[in-house]
Amino acid sequence: MDPSGSPQGKTAWLSSPYRTPPEGKGTDYAGYPAMDDATATESVTHFHKLGWPVFAHTNGDAACEQFIRAAAAARGDARGGDPREFVMIHAQMVREDQLDEMARLGIMPTFFVTHTYYWGDWHRDNVLGPERAARISPLASARRRKIRFSLHNDSPVAPIRSMVLIWSAVNRLTLSGKVLGPEQRVPVEAALQAVTIDAAYQYGEEGTKGSLRAGKLADLVILNRNPLKVDAMELRDIEIIRTVSHGIPIYERPQPLS
Ligand SMILES: [Zn+2]
């Protein structure tokens, strides 16, 4: 389900106007909903009743609000259910009050955290202004509320590079090398958790994936350096030397010719 566009394209639905409106739009332009409230509530409720988890593409904070409203309506009086029943995809601009509501209702985000890297300068200087841009992908705010989350690349929008996700979550550096929202940085352990056990949990696969336990599938990678020990800035340079799927090696890094 897709109730929102993208902030970098200025189509995400916001609760207050874009810093710089796109060509031909007035200063009150705040994006737009991809569907009306009734349609959002109806479809979220429909799939929830069928027992399906509802993953909604939700970028701007007005779109987040619509999804929260729809999930609340679908839950009815049942509060604090399994947060995997309602997953907010991207959640780029989810606000503090909305995170409170998500913790209360049971809604789980998956953050596209490399937004801070690829479009962070653009968000700060043009799309949102410094204040809102600093809160893009608010991982630390979610963590403070004990909301579990995963991280994703939204491939092919951004390349599939898990170490860049981790590096980005820990450093929040933009393309020009500035830190965007230092207070939203998280420790490397939290970033690792978000691409392993919490990602598995989000898909209901934590019984077979996401951590190293006897009886799990042994889907894992071997890295050339320990992410818990390297300098935070070097996290993205860590290389995968072996990939194991269901216990069987399926990739070996080619050895350099000596
Ligand atoms: Zn998207």
Residues whose N, C-alpha, C, O or C-beta is under 5 A from the ligand:
A	BS01	ZN	none
